[in-house]
Each structure stands twice: as structure tokens, then as C-alpha cells.
Amino acid sequence: MNLITKRLSKTGAARRKGRDKQKPDVMIDKQGYREGVGIILVNRKRQIFLAKRIAKEAWQFPQGGIKAAETPEQAMFRELKEQIGLHEQDVKIIASTKKWLRYRLPHRLVRQHSKPICIGQKQKWFLLLLANEKAEINLMATDDPEFDSWAWVSYWHPLRQVVWFKRQVYTLAMKEFANIVLSRKFWET
């Protein structure tokens, strides 16, 4: 794994631990699923961006919730900027999943005292091409970073790294986008 590491301050990790309250603008459907987006960022070498959660051995794609009055595409661009410091002009949208993909949280991670209760996420996934090869990944683009290191990895590698309860959603999104990313014809244009 070609790993590029940037460590964050302990204060950033401490701030993340203290966030246990549901944000007022978070959208949770009637079944208890938080609406969100997932981002699969690919470079011209067909490598996929993967990031490590702060102070954990948990690797994942950038993802986040959709705020009230936001479209999935708007949320995706906001999360891209907040989580990894890339701008809309740095990427090109190649595809998005046809359906919303869902995962349930393990019972121990469900915040039982939050209203409404969130039992998992339903996500619209986006496949993005890193169009600006000079763009720089910045994990500290906000005061509340999500990740402390990142890497470009082979296409199927994330399925071995992601936490078990997200694995099915990752598999579905990656299978849907595989015909694009792994297609010789696509990359020749």
C-alpha cells in the first residue's frame, strides 16, 4: 500500500469524541436511516482514495450526511471539501449509483437517546475522477477533521479494509462502478 500519512493534533481527536448529539439539520427517514453520500475518488492510474479515521484502525471512503435543503450532489461536493480539501473543479463526476444503498449500524453504535433514532445510513454513491492532478489532498481542511492519513490503493483493496457493517454497501457501489473504472475503453478516451 502506497501510504501517505499526515498526523493530526490530539485536540482534533478529542473534539470528535465529544460529538454525541444529533445535528439539527441531519435528515433521517421514517425507517431511521440517515441520508448521506459516499465518494469513490479514482486517479488516472485507476487507484482509489482511501482514508483512515482519526485515532482508529478504520479505513473508509469519504462520506457524510445530507443536510436539509441539500441535493445529494451538493452534499457530495461539501463533504469532498470538508473531509479531503478538494474543490468541485478538482474532480469530474463519472457516475452515481442508481439506487440508495443502505447499511445498519451495530446495536452498540446506535445512539439510543438521540431523537430521531438513527439505525443506519442510506447513501447515494458518486464515482469521481481526480481531474486536477496538481490538486492537494488536505485532511485538515476544517477544524473538525475526520481522517488522519490516506492512501491511493488498488480498486478492490477497500473491501478488505472497511469495517464489517459497511462492507456490503461498499461491495454494491464498487461492483456498480467496476465496469467504468476497470474498462480499458474508458481510460483510452
HELIX and SHEET records of a PDB file:
HELIX    1   1 LYS A   10  LYS A   17  1                                   8    
HELIX    2   2 PRO A   72  ILE A   84  1                                  13    
HELIX    3   3 GLU A   88  ASP A   90  5                                   3    
HELIX    4   4 HIS A  107  LEU A  109  5                                   3    
HELIX    5   5 PRO A  158  GLN A  161  1                                   4    
HELIX    6   6 TRP A  164  LYS A  166  5                                   3    
HELIX    7   7 ARG A  167  VAL A  181  1                                  15    
HELIX    8   8 ARG A  184  GLU A  188  1                                   5    
SHEET    1   A 4 ASN A   2  THR A   5  0                                        
SHEET    2   A 4 PHE A 147  VAL A 153 -1                                        
SHEET    3   A 4 ILE A  48  ARG A  53 -1                                        
SHEET    4   A 4 TRP A  59  GLN A  60 -1                                        
SHEET    1   B 4 GLN A  63  GLY A  65  0                                        
SHEET    2   B 4 TYR A  33  VAL A  42 -1                                        
SHEET    3   B 4 GLY A 120  LEU A 130  1                                        
SHEET    4   B 4 VAL A  91  SER A  96 -1                                        
SHEET    1   C 4 GLN A  63  GLY A  65  0                                        
SHEET    2   C 4 TYR A  33  VAL A  42 -1                                        
SHEET    3   C 4 GLY A 120  LEU A 130  1                                        
SHEET    4   C 4 LEU A 101  ARG A 104 -1                                        
END                                                                             
